[in-house]
Amino acid sequence: MKQQVMEQALAALDASLPKPVTLLIGGGAALLLAHKIRLETLDIDAVPLTSALTPAELDPLVKAVARELKISPHWLNDYFNTFTYTLPKDFRERLVPVFRGKNLTALALGREDLLIMKCFAGREKDIGHARVLIRRGANTDMVRTHLQTFIDKGLPGADHAVRFLEDLLDEREV
């Protein structure tokens, strides 16, 4: 999805919402919409921060937008929810507004929070995204400290996340 299509989809969803919904956007859509990092992604990874609608009430509205715009019925999905447990308690302080409509507000994760999630995901495609977040000024000391708290707690995968970050930082020094 390109930025323009994402914005059209969010506007169409807003027009169909009977009650207020606030979405937390992560992944590639957050990189594009909030941080102007040019990329294409297949979808908008989002979870409700607050919602007067249940997921069962929201789903048909999302599918209707897909039919209207001729995009994937999974254009809005919660796949990144898998890694939201890694977010710092204060992540809300860094949220970036990317859409405000009548009933829909969409807030994207800040650079540091995206970088934390990219470190935990640790996929090949996350390397380039993480590099750009670092170049764009993500506070790597804060990220490193946060990741270290997971190591201290013995969280599985935390050591991999720290190595992922350290490898990226080491390559900058070469």
Backbone hydrogen bonds, N-H to C=O, Kabsch-Sander energy under -0.5 kcal/mol:
donor,donor_aa,acceptor,acceptor_aa,energy
6,M,2,K,-2.4
7,E,3,Q,-2.6
8,Q,4,Q,-2.2
9,A,5,V,-2.7
10,L,6,M,-2.6
11,A,7,E,-2.2
12,A,8,Q,-2.6
13,L,9,A,-2.4
14,D,10,L,-2.6
15,A,11,A,-2.1
16,S,12,A,-0.9
16,S,13,L,-0.9
17,L,13,L,-1.0
17,L,14,D,-0.9
21,V,103,N,-2.9
22,T,50,T,-3.2
23,L,105,T,-2.9
24,L,47,V,-3.4
25,I,23,L,-0.6
25,I,107,L,-3.2
26,G,45,D,-2.4
29,A,26,G,-0.6
30,A,26,G,-1.2
30,A,27,G,-0.5
31,L,27,G,-1.8
32,L,28,G,-2.4
33,L,29,A,-3.2
34,A,30,A,-1.8
35,H,30,A,-1.2
36,K,32,L,-0.9
37,I,31,L,-2.5
38,R,36,K,-0.7
41,T,1,M,-1.2
44,I,75,W,-3.3
45,D,26,G,-0.6
45,D,43,D,-0.6
46,A,44,I,-0.7
46,A,77,N,-3.3
47,V,24,L,-2.1
49,L,22,T,-3.3
50,T,22,T,-1.5
52,A,20,P,-2.4
57,E,54,T,-0.6
58,L,54,T,-2.1
59,D,55,P,-2.5
61,L,57,E,-0.5
61,L,58,L,-0.6
62,V,58,L,-2.0
63,K,59,D,-2.4
64,A,60,P,-2.0
65,V,61,L,-1.9
66,A,62,V,-1.9
67,R,63,K,-2.2
68,E,64,A,-2.6
69,L,65,V,-2.8
70,K,66,A,-1.2
71,I,66,A,-2.0
75,W,72,S,-1.6
77,N,44,I,-2.2
77,N,75,W,-0.5
81,N,78,D,-2.1
82,T,79,Y,-1.3
83,F,80,F,-2.0
84,T,81,N,-1.1
86,T,83,F,-1.8
87,L,84,T,-1.7
91,F,88,P,-1.7
93,E,90,D,-1.9
94,R,91,F,-1.7
95,L,92,R,-1.0
96,V,108,A,-2.8
98,V,106,A,-2.9
99,F,106,A,-1.5
101,G,104,L,-3.1
105,T,21,V,-2.2
106,A,99,F,-2.8
107,L,23,L,-2.9
108,A,96,V,-3.2
109,L,25,I,-2.3
114,L,110,G,-2.3
115,L,111,R,-2.5
116,I,112,E,-2.3
117,M,113,D,-2.0
118,K,114,L,-2.7
119,C,115,L,-2.4
120,F,116,I,-2.0
121,A,117,M,-2.5
122,G,118,K,-3.0
126,D,123,R,-1.0
127,I,123,R,-0.7
127,I,124,E,-1.1
128,G,124,E,-0.6
129,H,125,K,-0.9
130,A,126,D,-2.9
131,R,127,I,-2.5
132,V,128,G,-2.0
133,L,129,H,-2.3
134,I,130,A,-2.3
135,R,131,R,-2.6
136,R,132,V,-2.4
137,G,134,I,-1.7
138,A,133,L,-2.3
140,T,138,A,-1.4
143,V,139,N,-2.0
144,R,140,T,-2.9
145,T,141,D,-2.4
146,H,142,M,-2.4
147,L,143,V,-2.8
148,Q,144,R,-2.3
149,T,145,T,-1.3
150,F,146,H,-0.9
150,F,147,L,-0.6
151,I,147,L,-1.5
152,D,148,Q,-2.7
153,K,149,T,-1.3
154,G,151,I,-1.5
155,L,150,F,-2.7
158,A,155,L,-1.9
161,A,157,G,-2.2
162,V,158,A,-2.3
163,R,159,D,-2.2
164,F,160,H,-2.6
165,L,161,A,-2.1
166,E,162,V,-3.1
167,D,163,R,-2.9
168,L,164,F,-1.6
169,L,165,L,-2.4
170,D,166,E,-2.9
171,E,167,D,-1.9
172,R,168,L,-0.9
173,E,169,L,-0.9
173,E,170,D,-0.8
174,V,170,D,-0.7
